[in-house]
């Protein structure tokens, strides 16, 4: 029974459900202890690294890729481990690297959908009814709307609800 408990504790959690993994100027430490979590065998990985990184040598990138890829293949997975290196880049970030990360995330993350599959504008802000907001949420909404001056001296939640509701109503009418 004790042996069974130790085995359960050493096993990674099952079914992480990750869309992808991004590694920037990093590596896989303690790679001999690395195990692929069940359910993550096909998770795509983008590993970005500067060629002149003095903190984490770029060779660690290839060693990490080899270890993860062999572990994934060992459990029947087909994970894709993509390495991108950047000449001249030290232990830092470049615009080229950020563009590569953005393209990877766009490729692996599912779109945000509001039910309208024909919509190309997937990023939507959901406006909550001010009457359902906490005082903190109301104050944040008022600050974001630039209404701090109008809210000065207001301590009653109902006053804050009225102010933000009126602002939202006015903005809706202007559209």
C-alpha positions as CSV (number, residue, x, y, z in Angstrom):
1,X,0.0,0.0,0.0
2,X,2.8,2.4,0.9
3,X,4.5,1.6,-2.5
4,X,1.3,2.3,-4.3
5,X,1.0,5.7,-2.6
6,X,4.5,6.6,-3.6
7,X,3.8,5.7,-7.2
8,X,0.7,7.8,-7.2
9,X,2.6,10.8,-5.7
10,X,5.4,10.5,-8.3
11,X,3.0,10.4,-11.3
12,X,2.2,13.7,-13.0
13,X,-1.4,15.0,-13.1
14,X,-3.5,13.5,-15.9
15,X,-5.0,15.5,-18.8
16,X,-3.5,18.9,-18.5
17,X,-5.5,20.1,-21.6
18,X,-2.8,22.6,-22.6
19,X,-3.1,24.3,-26.0
20,X,0.6,24.8,-26.2
21,X,3.8,25.6,-24.2
22,X,6.1,28.6,-24.8
23,X,9.7,28.5,-23.4
24,X,11.7,31.7,-23.7
25,X,15.4,31.7,-22.8
26,X,14.8,28.6,-20.6
27,X,15.7,24.9,-20.4
28,X,14.4,21.7,-18.9
29,X,16.2,21.3,-15.5
30,X,16.6,17.8,-14.0
31,X,15.7,16.3,-17.3
32,X,16.4,12.7,-16.1
33,X,13.3,13.1,-13.8
34,X,11.1,14.5,-16.5
35,X,8.0,12.6,-17.4
36,X,5.2,13.5,-19.8
37,X,1.9,14.0,-18.1
38,X,-0.8,11.7,-19.5
39,X,-3.0,13.8,-21.9
40,X,-0.2,16.2,-22.9
41,X,1.7,13.9,-25.3
42,X,0.6,16.0,-28.3
43,X,1.0,19.5,-26.8
44,X,3.0,21.7,-29.2
45,X,6.0,23.5,-27.8
46,X,7.7,26.6,-29.0
47,X,11.2,27.1,-27.5
48,X,12.8,30.5,-28.3
49,X,16.4,31.3,-27.3
50,X,19.0,33.9,-28.0
51,X,22.2,32.6,-29.6
52,X,24.4,34.8,-27.4
53,X,22.6,34.1,-24.1
54,X,25.3,34.2,-21.3
55,X,22.8,33.0,-18.6
56,X,21.4,29.8,-20.2
57,X,23.6,28.5,-23.0
58,X,21.8,28.0,-26.3
59,X,23.0,24.3,-26.2
60,X,20.5,23.7,-23.4
61,X,17.8,24.3,-25.9
62,X,18.7,21.3,-28.0
63,X,19.2,19.1,-25.0
64,X,15.7,20.1,-23.7
65,X,14.2,19.4,-27.1
66,X,15.9,16.0,-27.3
67,X,14.8,14.9,-23.8
68,X,11.2,16.1,-24.2
69,X,10.8,14.7,-27.7
70,X,12.1,11.3,-26.7
71,X,9.9,11.2,-23.6
72,X,6.8,12.2,-25.8
73,X,7.7,9.5,-28.4
74,X,8.2,7.0,-25.6
75,X,4.5,7.3,-24.6
76,X,3.2,7.2,-28.2
77,X,2.8,11.0,-28.5
78,X,3.4,13.1,-31.6
79,X,4.2,16.4,-29.9
80,X,5.9,19.0,-31.9
81,X,8.9,20.7,-30.3
82,X,9.8,23.7,-32.4
83,X,13.1,25.6,-31.6
84,X,13.7,29.1,-32.8
85,X,17.0,30.8,-32.2
86,X,17.9,34.5,-32.6
87,X,21.4,35.6,-33.6
88,X,22.8,38.3,-31.5
89,X,20.2,38.0,-28.8
90,X,21.4,37.6,-25.2
91,X,19.2,36.6,-22.2
92,X,16.5,39.0,-23.3
93,X,13.5,39.3,-25.7
94,X,13.4,40.7,-29.2
95,X,10.5,41.9,-31.4
96,X,11.2,39.0,-33.8
97,X,10.8,36.5,-30.9
98,X,7.6,38.2,-29.7
99,X,6.2,38.0,-33.2
100,X,7.0,34.3,-33.4
101,X,5.4,33.7,-30.0
102,X,2.3,35.7,-31.1
103,X,2.0,33.6,-34.3
104,X,2.4,30.3,-32.3
105,X,-0.3,31.4,-29.8
106,X,-2.6,32.4,-32.6
107,X,-2.1,29.0,-34.2
108,X,-2.6,26.9,-31.1
109,X,-5.2,28.8,-29.0
110,X,-8.8,28.2,-29.8
111,X,-10.7,31.3,-30.9
112,X,-12.8,33.2,-28.5
113,X,-16.4,32.8,-29.8
114,X,-19.6,34.6,-28.9
115,X,-21.6,32.0,-30.8
116,X,-21.4,33.9,-34.1
117,X,-19.0,31.7,-36.1
118,X,-18.9,34.2,-39.0
119,X,-17.5,36.9,-36.7
120,X,-13.8,37.8,-37.3
121,X,-13.7,40.0,-34.2
122,X,-13.1,37.3,-31.7
123,X,-12.0,39.4,-28.8
124,X,-15.1,40.8,-27.1
125,X,-15.5,42.7,-23.9
126,X,-18.5,41.6,-21.9
127,X,-20.1,44.5,-20.1
128,X,-21.6,43.4,-16.8
129,X,-24.7,45.0,-15.5
130,X,-23.5,47.6,-13.0
131,X,-26.3,46.6,-10.6
132,X,-24.7,43.1,-10.4
133,X,-21.1,44.5,-9.7
134,X,-19.4,44.7,-6.4
135,X,-18.3,48.1,-5.1
136,X,-14.7,47.3,-6.1
137,X,-15.8,46.3,-9.7
138,X,-17.9,49.5,-9.9
139,X,-14.9,51.7,-8.8
140,X,-12.7,49.9,-11.3
141,X,-15.2,50.4,-14.1
142,X,-15.6,54.1,-13.1
143,X,-11.8,54.5,-13.2
144,X,-11.5,52.8,-16.6
145,X,-14.3,55.0,-17.9
146,X,-12.5,58.2,-16.7
147,X,-15.3,59.1,-14.3
148,X,-13.2,59.5,-11.1
149,X,-14.0,63.2,-10.8
150,X,-17.7,62.6,-11.0
151,X,-17.5,59.8,-8.5
152,X,-15.7,61.9,-5.8
153,X,-17.7,62.0,-2.6
154,X,-19.9,59.0,-3.7
155,X,-19.9,56.4,-1.0
156,X,-23.3,54.7,-1.6
157,X,-23.2,51.7,-4.0
158,X,-26.5,52.9,-5.6
159,X,-24.8,56.2,-6.6
160,X,-21.9,54.3,-8.2
161,X,-24.3,52.0,-10.0
162,X,-26.3,55.0,-11.4
163,X,-23.1,56.8,-12.5
164,X,-21.7,53.8,-14.4
165,X,-25.1,52.8,-15.8
166,X,-25.7,56.3,-17.2
167,X,-22.2,56.3,-18.7
168,X,-22.8,53.0,-20.4
169,X,-26.2,54.1,-21.6
170,X,-24.8,57.3,-23.1
171,X,-22.0,55.4,-24.9
172,X,-24.5,52.9,-26.3
173,X,-26.7,55.8,-27.7
174,X,-23.6,57.3,-29.3
175,X,-23.0,54.2,-31.4
